[in-house]
Amino acid sequence: MKRSFIPIIYFLTGAIYIIIQNHTSLYTGLFVKALLLPMLMILLLQNLNLTGSRLTQFMFAGLIFSWAGDVILEFSKVNAGLFVEGLLCFLLAHVMYFIVFITTPGKNSILSNRLWLLLPVMTYGIGLVSYLYGDLAEMKLPVIIYAIVILTMLSGAINRKEKVNQRSYLLVLGGAILFVISDSSIAINKFSLQFESSEIVIMSTYILAQYLIVTGYIDQFRGGKSGQISL
């Protein structure tokens, strides 16, 4: 990955947002939060040619949908009815990421001989939905659909194992896991149990998740599939 000051600015901006999010006006928080994902878009474009790769176009689309989700969820703080729209944007972002992961050239190892890797993912999903189910009311179907999509995205990240180098694989997998943790924290805090420092947990895991996914994706183009790990 090319040297850039973007990651430093990205994490500083994220830290500022985490600090001020409950101590400032809606529009100040919105302005700071809206700066985050464009930085990752710039980082992506600094390293890869958007017009020359359909995979990169899908990755860029995932960042755009994520940015839209960030903005809409910020407005949902004063208009709760916008929460579903924000959820939809992130659902589309996860679909874009899954397309990138599953269509990366190479062997789809989960579908061939590692289906057992999906067991922890499925167990987690069933456990989370079961825990939330009684508190979801009319949000039962949207939350179940969202859980299926984000865990499918995570499965796609696991499936990259034999497609990319070790560093790329671990970065994207770590990002996908953190994304699941962030979204799970949102769901638990909103529908079931409001916990102290929830917004710090949600945003810190989200900020790191997006960064790891983008940098891991960029890293897969650094060469061959050397340094693969065994599972």
C-alpha positions in Angstrom: 0.0 0.0 0.0 1.3 3.5 -0.9 2.4 5.7 1.9 -0.3 8.1 2.9 -1.3 10.4 5.7 -4.9 9.3 5.2 -4.9 6.6 7.8 -3.6 9.0 10.5 -6.2 11.6 9.6 -8.9 8.9 9.4 -8.3 7.6 13.0 -7.9 11.1 14.4 -11.2 12.1 12.9 -12.8 8.9 14.3 -11.4 9.6 17.7 -12.7 13.2 17.6 -16.2 11.9 16.6 -16.2 9.3 19.5 -15.3 12.1 21.9 -17.8 14.7 20.8 -20.7 12.6 19.6 -22.8 13.1 22.7 -21.5 16.6 23.6 -22.2 18.6 20.5 -24.9 19.6 18.0 -26.3 17.1 15.5 -24.8 18.9 12.6 -21.3 19.1 14.1 -21.3 15.4 14.8 -22.7 14.7 11.4 -20.0 16.8 9.7 -17.2 14.9 11.5 -18.7 11.5 11.0 -19.4 12.2 7.3 -15.6 12.8 6.8 -14.7 9.2 7.7 -15.7 7.0 4.8 -14.6 9.5 2.1 -11.0 9.1 3.5 -11.1 5.4 2.9 -12.5 6.0 -0.6 -9.4 8.3 -1.2 -7.1 5.6 0.2 -8.6 3.0 -2.1 -8.3 5.3 -5.1 -4.7 6.2 -4.2 -3.7 2.5 -4.5 -6.0 0.9 -7.1 -7.6 1.9 -10.4 -11.3 2.1 -10.0 -12.1 2.0 -13.7 -9.9 -1.1 -14.4 -11.5 -3.5 -11.9 -15.0 -4.5 -11.2 -14.0 -5.9 -7.8 -12.7 -2.4 -6.8 -15.9 -0.8 -8.1 -17.9 -3.1 -5.8 -15.6 -2.3 -2.9 -16.1 1.5 -3.7 -19.8 1.0 -3.8 -19.7 -0.7 -0.4 -18.0 2.4 1.0 -20.6 4.7 -0.6 -23.4 2.7 1.0 -21.6 2.7 4.3 -21.2 6.5 4.1 -24.9 6.9 3.4 -25.7 4.6 6.3 -23.4 6.7 8.6 -25.2 10.0 7.6 -28.7 8.5 7.9 -28.1 6.9 11.2 -26.8 10.2 12.5 -30.1 11.8 11.5 -31.9 8.9 13.1 -30.9 10.3 16.5 -33.5 13.0 16.1 -35.8 11.0 13.8 -36.0 7.4 14.8 -38.0 6.5 11.7 -34.8 6.8 9.7 -33.2 3.8 11.5 -34.5 1.3 9.0 -33.2 3.4 6.0 -29.8 3.5 7.6 -30.0 -0.3 8.2 -30.8 -0.8 4.5 -27.8 1.2 3.4 -25.5 -0.9 5.5 -27.2 -4.1 4.3 -26.3 -3.0 0.8 -22.8 -2.3 1.8 -22.4 -5.8 3.2 -23.8 -7.2 -0.1 -21.2 -5.3 -2.0 -18.4 -6.6 0.3 -19.7 -10.1 0.0 -19.7 -9.9 -3.8 -16.1 -8.7 -3.7 -15.1 -11.6 -1.4 -16.9 -14.4 -3.2 -15.9 -13.3 -6.7 -12.2 -12.8 -6.0 -10.5 -15.2 -8.4 -9.5 -18.5 -6.7 -10.9 -21.5 -4.9 -14.1 -21.1 -2.8 -12.7 -23.2 0.0 -15.8 -23.1 2.2 -18.0 -24.5 -0.5 -15.6 -27.3 -1.4 -14.1 -28.7 1.8 -14.4 -26.3 4.8 -18.1 -26.0 5.4 -17.4 -26.6 9.1 -16.0 -23.1 9.3 -19.6 -21.8 9.0 -20.7 -23.6 12.2 -19.3 -20.8 14.6 -20.9 -18.2 12.3 -24.3 -19.9 12.3 -24.2 -20.6 16.0 -23.4 -16.9 16.7 -26.2 -15.7 14.4 -28.8 -18.0 16.0 -27.7 -17.1 19.5 -27.8 -13.3 18.8 -31.3 -13.4 17.1 -32.6 -15.7 19.9 -31.4 -13.3 22.5 -32.9 -10.3 20.8 -36.1 -11.9 19.4 -38.5 -11.1 22.3 -37.6 -7.4 22.2 -37.7 -6.8 18.4 -41.5 -6.3 18.0 -42.1 -5.1 14.4 -38.4 -5.2 13.7 -38.1 -8.9 13.8 -38.0 -9.5 10.1 -35.6 -6.6 9.2 -33.2 -7.6 12.0 -33.2 -11.3 11.0 -32.6 -10.4 7.3 -29.8 -8.0 8.3 -28.2 -10.7 10.6 -28.3 -13.2 7.7 -26.6 -10.7 5.3 -23.8 -9.6 7.6 -23.0 -13.1 8.6 -23.0 -14.1 4.9 -20.5 -11.2 4.4 -18.4 -12.7 7.3 -18.6 -16.1 5.6 -17.4 -14.5 2.4 -14.4 -13.1 4.3 -13.6 -16.5 5.7 -13.9 -18.0 2.2 -11.0 -15.8 0.9 -8.5 -18.1 2.6 -7.1 -19.8 -0.5 -7.6 -16.8 -2.8 -5.3 -14.1 -1.3 -2.0 -13.7 0.6 -2.0 -14.3 4.4 -1.9 -10.6 5.4 -4.8 -9.7 3.1 -6.8 -12.6 4.4 -6.3 -11.8 8.1 -6.9 -8.0 7.7 -10.2 -8.5 5.9 -11.3 -11.3 8.2 -10.5 -9.1 11.3 -12.4 -6.3 9.7 -15.4 -8.5 9.0 -15.5 -9.8 12.6 -15.3 -6.3 14.0 -18.1 -5.2 11.8 -20.3 -8.0 13.2 -19.3 -7.0 16.7 -20.2 -3.3 16.0 -23.5 -4.1 14.4 -24.3 -6.7 17.2 -23.6 -4.0 19.8 -26.0 -1.6 18.0 -28.7 -4.2 18.0 -28.2 -5.2 21.6 -28.1 -1.5 22.8 -31.1 -0.5 20.7 -33.5 -3.4 21.3 -32.5 -5.2 24.4 -29.9 -3.9 26.9 -28.5 -0.4 26.9 -25.0 -0.7 28.2 -22.5 1.9 29.4 -20.0 3.1 26.8 -22.0 1.4 24.0 -21.3 4.2 21.5 -17.6 3.9 22.1 -17.7 0.2 21.5 -19.9 0.6 18.4 -17.9 3.3 16.8 -14.4 2.1 17.7 -15.0 -1.4 16.3 -16.8 0.1 13.2 -14.0 2.5 12.4 -11.3 -0.2 12.7 -13.5 -2.7 10.8 -13.8 -0.5 7.7 -10.1 0.4 7.7 -9.1 -3.3 7.9 -11.4 -4.3 5.2 -10.2 -1.6 2.8 -6.5 -2.1 3.6 -6.8 -5.8 3.4 -8.5 -5.6 0.0 -5.7 -3.3 -1.2 -3.1 -5.7 0.2 -4.4 -8.6 -1.9 -2.9 -7.0 -5.0 0.7 -6.9 -3.6 1.6 -10.2 -5.3 0.7 -13.9 -5.2 -0.9 -15.9 -2.5 2.3 -16.5 -0.6 2.1 -17.1 3.1 -1.3 -18.7 3.2 -2.3 -20.2 6.5 -4.0 -23.5 7.1 -7.3 -24.1 8.7 
